[in-house]
Amino acid sequence: MREFRHVIDDCGFLDLGFVGPSYTWWNKQTGPTRVLARLDRGLAIADWLLQFPNNRVTHLHAVFSDHRPLWVELKPAGRALRPRRRRFRFEEMWTMHDGCEDTIRKAWATRQRGTPMFQVVEKIKASREELKKWSYDQFGSIRAAIATKTRLMQQEEELRPENQNVQLIQKLSLELADLHSKEEKMWKQRSRTLWLQSGDRNTKYFHCQATNRRRRNHIHGIRDQAGVW
């Protein structure tokens, strides 16, 4: 550690500070064996600080690791565009829940009148509507759930270590891990990216792929033969 500090001094690195909980690592233990430390930090040279004077380092919550990720902001981010209407999609994350198959089976068992093909179409419609209701009851909004549980974890982690509810932190961590897994499956399905394996925990990548595909598919206008848009 002493040699590492010498390297920092020789290179002229400066600590960028942080926003959020004071510690970035803990050993997942409880009681007297619990250890917390700020092992992770952002460093930069003076020229970089002059170029980005409004930078900010935030200690985020840890889900899959015992280290907190660091989020470095250089400038405020713009707002992303959202689609104007929502289309029905069968989400792959639904298959992780036992109730998905039961919901489809019950909807498909409803009796429909008409020709055989018309009955099939109606059964598909019924399955779609029942899945939408079931998804809302079981999952709600994944992003809203992640935001809520993240806020609860941050509130607990910002307390002094002796006042923290470690059992609650562990419970929220497991719940967030499950929610992030479902979110990753959702964006992976929408991105149509098949060459990454399902364990890659890179939700933002899949989100960007889906957004770029939506931009490519968007029709900005139609030009006639006279060249008029």
Beta strands, then each sheet from edge to edge (+ up, - down):
strand 1: 14-15
strand 2: 25-26
strand 3: 36-37
strand 4: 43-44
strand 5: 56-59
strand 6: 70-73
sheet 1: 1+ 4-
sheet 2: 2+ 3-
sheet 3: 5+ 6-
end
